[in-house]
């Protein structure tokens, strides 16, 4: 993994862990929801980014074949 991807994973995992931990702290439910949603959005962005990269590579290969 590149350095950027390591930071990306660290932020996503930390955000989701804080989201779960803040559930148990009194008065932190809003922060819990916010951190968990941010973590999930980062993960979904990473997945979509991977799919977009795959589609670009397939499109390039199809263009080179003709």
Secondary structure, DSSP 8 states (H G I E B T S, - for coil): --HHHHHHHHHHHHHHHHHHHGGGSTT-HHHHHHHHHHHHHHHHHHHHHHHHHHHHHHHHHHHHH-
